[in-house]
């Protein structure tokens, strides 16, 4: 919560986050969202989520256009 609130809307800058050095136990694994939120702010997190939605949407479209069930399951997984 501290890292996300410190980031604000545009963040503190790439590599300038302090919470990953002090309070976040593993900023490279479970707490990567907090690190991104501090360094890139709400705008950076919004970009990450939009890209994730685009990838999921494209995968779902590919799965729906599959010719057989194996292709559907392969694309959906």
C-alpha positions in Angstrom: 0.0 0.0 0.0 2.8 2.4 0.8 4.6 1.7 -2.5 1.4 2.1 -4.6 0.5 5.3 -2.8 4.0 6.7 -3.1 3.9 6.1 -6.9 0.9 8.4 -7.5 -0.3 8.8 -11.0 2.9 8.9 -13.0 5.4 7.2 -10.6 8.7 8.2 -9.2 10.7 7.0 -12.2 12.3 3.8 -13.5 14.6 2.3 -10.9 13.9 5.1 -8.4 11.6 3.1 -6.1 12.7 2.8 -2.5 10.1 0.4 -1.1 11.7 -2.6 -2.9 14.9 -2.0 -1.0 13.4 -1.6 2.4 9.9 -3.0 2.9 9.0 -5.5 0.1 10.5 -8.9 0.9 10.6 -10.2 -2.7 10.0 -7.4 -5.2 10.9 -9.6 -8.1 8.1 -12.2 -7.5 4.9 -11.7 -5.7 5.4 -8.0 -5.1 6.2 -7.0 -8.6 2.9 -5.1 -8.9 3.8 -2.9 -6.0 7.2 -2.2 -7.5 5.7 -1.3 -10.9 3.1 0.8 -9.2 5.7 2.8 -7.3 8.1 3.3 -10.2 5.6 3.9 -13.0 2.5 4.9 -11.1 -1.2 4.3 -11.9 -0.6 5.1 -15.6 2.1 2.4 -15.8 -0.2 -0.2 -14.1 -3.0 0.8 -16.4 -0.8 0.1 -19.4 0.2 -3.3 -17.9 -3.4 -4.3 -17.4 -4.5 -3.1 -20.8 -1.7 -5.2 -22.4 -2.8 -8.2 -20.3 -6.4 -7.8 -21.5 -5.3 -7.5 -25.1 -3.3 -10.8 -24.8 -6.2 -12.6 -23.2 -8.7 -11.2 -25.7 -6.5 -12.3 -28.7 -6.0 -15.8 -27.1 -9.8 -16.1 -26.6 -10.4 -15.1 -30.3 -7.9 -17.6 -31.5 -9.5 -20.3 -29.3 -12.9 -19.6 -30.7 -11.7 -19.9 -34.3 -10.0 -23.2 -33.7 -11.0 -26.0 -36.0 -11.1 -28.8 -33.4 -11.3 -29.2 -29.7 -7.6 -29.8 -29.3 -6.8 -26.5 -31.0 -9.4 -24.8 -28.7 -7.9 -26.2 -25.6 -4.4 -25.5 -26.7 -5.2 -21.8 -27.4 -7.3 -21.4 -24.3 -4.6 -22.8 -21.9 
